[in-house]
């Protein structure tokens, strides 16, 4: 699903596949919304405010959530799908394996794979 959403973002944002600009950047509004040409990432505060508003709008207690839960979820999905540590460590801007590992929660299948490989 997330790949489909990213493709929609590329289409609606008129983003070329080889574009070197930030994909998630500010919007300008005239008659329609469009991505800003300025190559600058969205601020932490803007993302946080938007996420919390969406959670509140769909009826969830927005006070229970923060952006770190999204960061942890992304790292966990990447790890459980077999994305190499080096790549999602770089993507998440973690300087050390210890910092990255604190965000990853292996699924049951991954945890049990150790026992499986040991033949226990």
C-alpha positions in Angstrom: 0.0 0.0 0.0 2.7 2.5 0.9 4.4 2.1 -2.5 1.1 2.9 -4.2 0.7 6.0 -2.1 4.2 7.1 -2.9 3.5 6.6 -6.6 0.4 8.8 -6.2 2.4 11.5 -4.5 5.0 11.4 -7.3 2.2 11.7 -9.9 0.2 14.5 -8.1 3.4 16.3 -7.1 4.8 16.1 -10.6 8.0 14.5 -9.2 10.3 12.7 -11.6 11.8 9.4 -10.5 15.3 10.7 -10.8 14.5 14.0 -8.9 17.2 14.9 -6.3 14.9 17.2 -4.3 13.2 16.3 -1.1 10.0 14.4 -1.8 8.3 15.6 1.4 8.6 19.4 1.4 6.4 22.3 2.0 3.2 23.1 0.0 2.0 26.3 -1.5 -1.7 27.1 -2.0 -3.2 29.3 -4.7 -6.1 27.7 -6.5 -4.6 24.3 -5.8 -2.0 22.8 -3.5 1.4 22.1 -5.0 4.9 21.2 -3.7 7.2 24.1 -3.2 10.1 24.4 -5.6 12.5 25.3 -2.7 14.5 22.2 -1.9 13.9 22.2 1.8 12.4 19.4 4.0 9.2 19.8 6.0 9.9 21.0 9.5 9.5 18.6 12.4 6.8 20.9 13.9 4.7 21.0 10.7 4.8 17.2 10.3 4.0 16.7 14.0 1.1 19.2 13.9 -0.4 17.6 10.7 -0.1 14.0 12.1 -1.7 14.9 15.4 -4.5 16.8 13.6 -5.2 13.7 11.4 -5.3 11.4 14.4 -7.7 13.8 16.2 -9.9 14.1 13.1 -10.3 10.3 12.8 -11.2 10.0 16.5 -8.0 8.8 18.0 -6.5 10.2 21.2 -3.8 12.3 19.6 -2.0 12.7 23.0 -0.9 9.1 22.9 1.1 9.5 19.7 4.3 11.2 18.6 6.6 11.1 15.6 9.0 8.7 17.4 6.3 6.0 17.1 6.3 6.5 13.3 10.1 6.4 13.3 10.1 3.2 15.3 7.4 1.7 13.0 9.4 2.5 9.9 12.6 1.0 11.3 10.7 -2.1 12.4 9.0 -2.7 9.1 12.3 -2.1 7.2 14.2 -4.6 9.5 11.4 -7.2 9.3 11.3 -7.0 5.5 15.1 -7.6 5.3 16.2 -4.1 4.3 19.9 -4.0 5.0 20.7 -2.3 8.3 23.1 0.1 6.7 20.4 1.5 4.4 17.7 2.1 6.9 20.3 3.4 9.5 21.3 6.0 6.9 17.7 6.7 6.0 16.8 7.2 9.7 19.9 9.3 10.3 21.1 7.2 13.2 24.9 7.5 13.8 25.3 4.2 15.6 23.9 0.7 15.5 22.9 1.0 19.2 20.8 4.1 18.4 19.1 2.4 15.4 18.5 -0.9 17.3 16.5 0.9 20.0 13.9 1.7 17.4 13.5 -1.8 15.9 11.1 -4.3 17.3 11.5 -7.7 15.6 8.4 -9.7 14.9 7.9 -13.1 16.4 9.0 -14.9 13.3 12.3 -13.1 13.3 12.9 -13.7 17.0 12.1 -17.4 16.6 14.4 -17.8 13.6 17.4 -17.9 15.9 16.0 -21.0 17.6 15.1 -22.5 14.2 18.6 -21.9 12.8 20.1 -23.5 15.9 17.9 -26.5 15.5 16.3 -26.2 18.9 
